[in-house]
Amino acid sequence: MPTHSPCRVVVLISGSGSNLQALIDTAQQQPDLFSIVAVLSNRNEAYGLQRAQQAQIPTHTLNHTAFADRLSFDQALIDTLDQYQPDLVVLAGFMRILTPEFTQHYAGRLLNIHPSLLPKYKGLHTHQRALDAQDREHGCSVHFVTAELDGGPTVIQGVLTVQAEDTAESLAQRVHQIEHQIYPLAVQWFAQQRLVLTAQGASLDGQLLPSSGKQLFY
């Protein structure tokens, strides 16, 4: 639950940061609603760091290979993030499996986006797996992060129809476009205090969301 206005958001990335860019653009359009106060990457070559710097957002790099184990890396992550007093921590292509200690520390204020219609296809290679299963629908999911990998309550899903000519690459591109729409939307809901994590699951406007979250069709 945001305690400040605007909501203070920290974004974690490992790569190009296209979802980060979508969030930066939205934050610039709605500065009273939420502000990205820092961006952190576990890879110093991540292009998303340049996106943040261009938007004059503070950046940090923590190289996970410099730490003895996952727990010590996650503790350093917490120490860095907490300097910014985040109301919400957003994972945008952050390619690290987080410890239960980390997910518990940010319980109820930690979101991730995953390129499948969860609970289908947790983990990697989601587009090829959807094609191999001959799914008619595919898409992406924003969910609260818990200790279970890709297993926290779903907030919103963007759904598209799989075309006969789709490849893993074409699906990835189409899903990516939807990610850039539904992720800022979920962050806006959180910043407006409309979206909360309860003991029963994700709740929007006081109503418990279904297991698939709110579905938007593209």
C-alpha positions in Angstrom: 0.0 0.0 0.0 1.6 3.3 -1.1 2.4 5.5 1.9 3.6 8.4 -0.2 2.0 10.4 -3.1 3.2 9.8 -5.7 3.9 6.0 -5.2 7.6 5.3 -5.1 8.6 2.6 -7.6 11.9 0.8 -8.0 12.5 -1.3 -11.1 14.8 -4.3 -11.4 16.1 -5.3 -14.8 18.7 -7.5 -16.5 18.3 -6.6 -20.1 17.1 -4.1 -22.7 14.4 -2.6 -20.4 11.6 -2.2 -22.9 9.0 -2.7 -20.1 11.0 -0.2 -18.0 10.6 2.3 -20.9 6.9 1.8 -20.9 6.8 2.5 -17.2 9.0 5.5 -17.5 6.7 6.9 -20.2 3.7 6.3 -18.1 5.3 7.9 -15.0 6.2 11.0 -17.0 2.6 11.3 -18.2 1.2 10.8 -14.6 3.9 12.3 -12.3 1.3 12.7 -9.5 0.5 9.0 -9.5 3.8 7.3 -9.4 7.5 8.0 -9.7 10.4 5.6 -10.6 12.9 6.5 -8.0 15.7 4.0 -8.9 16.6 1.3 -11.4 18.8 -1.6 -10.5 20.4 -4.3 -12.7 22.5 -7.4 -12.0 24.3 -6.8 -15.4 26.2 -3.6 -16.0 25.8 -3.9 -19.8 22.0 -3.9 -19.5 20.7 -1.3 -22.0 17.8 -0.5 -19.6 20.4 1.3 -17.4 20.9 3.8 -20.3 17.1 4.3 -20.6 17.0 5.1 -16.9 19.9 7.5 -17.1 18.3 9.3 -20.1 15.3 9.8 -17.8 17.5 11.1 -15.0 16.6 8.1 -12.8 19.4 6.9 -10.3 20.8 3.5 -11.4 22.7 0.8 -9.5 24.4 -2.4 -10.7 24.9 -5.4 -8.4 26.8 -8.2 -10.1 25.4 -11.4 -8.7 28.6 -13.3 -9.5 30.4 -11.2 -6.9 28.4 -12.7 -4.1 29.1 -16.0 -2.3 25.5 -17.2 -2.6 21.9 -16.1 -3.6 21.1 -15.1 0.0 24.0 -12.6 0.3 23.1 -11.1 -3.1 19.5 -10.7 -2.2 20.5 -9.1 1.1 22.7 -6.6 -0.8 19.7 -6.0 -3.1 17.4 -5.2 -0.1 20.0 -2.9 1.4 20.3 -0.9 -1.9 16.6 -0.8 -2.6 15.5 0.2 0.9 17.6 3.4 0.6 14.8 4.5 -1.7 11.9 3.6 0.6 10.0 1.9 -2.3 6.2 1.4 -2.1 6.5 -1.0 -5.0 9.3 -3.1 -6.5 8.7 -4.0 -10.1 10.6 -6.9 -11.8 11.0 -6.1 -15.5 13.0 -8.8 -17.1 15.1 -9.4 -14.0 16.6 -12.8 -14.6 17.3 -13.9 -11.1 15.3 -16.4 -9.0 14.7 -14.5 -5.7 15.0 -16.0 -2.3 12.0 -16.4 0.1 13.7 -13.9 2.3 13.6 -11.3 -0.5 10.0 -12.0 -1.5 8.9 -11.9 2.1 10.6 -8.6 2.7 8.6 -7.0 -0.1 5.4 -9.1 0.3 2.4 -7.3 -1.2 4.6 -4.7 -3.0 6.4 -6.9 -5.5 5.2 -7.4 -9.1 6.5 -9.4 -12.0 5.5 -9.9 -15.6 5.7 -13.3 -17.2 5.2 -14.1 -20.9 2.5 -16.7 -20.6 -1.1 -17.0 -19.4 -0.2 -18.3 -15.9 -0.4 -20.9 -14.5 0.6 -22.2 -17.9 4.2 -22.3 -18.8 6.1 -21.1 -15.8 9.8 -20.6 -16.4 11.4 -20.2 -19.8 10.6 -20.8 -23.6 7.0 -19.9 -23.0 6.2 -19.0 -26.7 7.5 -22.3 -28.1 5.7 -24.3 -25.4 2.4 -22.6 -26.3 3.0 -23.4 -30.0 4.0 -27.0 -29.2 0.8 -27.4 -27.2 -1.2 -26.0 -30.1 -2.8 -23.4 -27.8 -5.4 -21.1 -29.4 -4.6 -18.3 -27.0 -1.4 -17.0 -25.5 -0.3 -13.8 -23.8 1.3 -12.4 -20.6 0.5 -12.1 -16.9 1.3 -9.5 -14.3 1.4 -11.2 -10.8 2.3 -10.5 -7.3 5.6 -12.3 -6.4 5.7 -14.9 -3.7 8.3 -17.5 -2.9 6.9 -19.8 -5.6 8.5 -19.1 -9.0 5.9 -17.5 -11.3 3.3 -18.6 -8.8 1.9 -15.5 -7.0 -1.6 -14.3 -7.4 -2.3 -13.0 -11.0 -3.4 -9.4 -11.3 -4.0 -9.0 -15.1 -3.5 -11.0 -18.3 -3.2 -9.7 -21.8 -4.6 -12.4 -24.2 -4.1 -12.8 -27.9 -5.2 -15.3 -30.5 -2.4 -17.6 -31.8 -2.3 -17.3 -35.6 -1.6 -20.3 -37.9 1.6 -18.6 -39.2 2.9 -17.6 -35.7 6.5 -18.6 -34.7 8.0 -18.3 -31.3 9.7 -15.1 -32.5 6.5 -13.5 -33.8 4.6 -14.5 -30.7 7.3 -13.0 -28.6 7.0 -9.7 -30.4 3.2 -9.6 -30.2 3.2 -10.5 -26.5 5.9 -7.9 -25.8 3.6 -5.2 -27.2 0.9 -6.3 -24.8 3.3 -6.3 -21.9 4.0 -2.6 -22.5 0.3 -1.9 -22.0 -0.7 -4.1 -19.1 2.3 -3.6 -16.9 1.9 0.2 -16.6 -1.8 -0.4 -16.0 -1.1 -2.8 -13.0 1.4 -0.3 -11.5 -1.2 2.5 -11.9 -3.8 0.4 -10.0 -1.3 -0.2 -7.2 -0.4 3.5 -7.1 -4.1 4.4 -6.9 -4.4 1.9 -4.0 -7.0 0.0 -6.0 -4.8 -3.1 -6.2 -3.8 -4.9 -3.0 -2.6 -8.4 -2.1 -4.8 -10.0 0.5 -4.6 -13.4 2.3 -7.1 -14.7 -0.3 -5.3 -13.3 -3.3 -5.1 -10.2 -5.5 -7.9 -7.7 -4.9 -9.0 -4.9 -7.3 -11.4 -2.2 -6.1 -12.3 -4.3 -3.1 -13.2 -7.4 -5.3 -11.1 -10.6 -5.2 -9.7 -11.2 -8.7 -10.2 -14.6 -10.3 -7.1 -16.9 -10.5 -6.5 -15.6 -14.1 -6.7 -12.0 -12.9 -8.5 -9.4 -15.0 -8.2 -10.4 -18.6 -7.9 -8.0 -21.5 -8.2 -9.3 -25.1 -6.1 -8.0 -27.9 
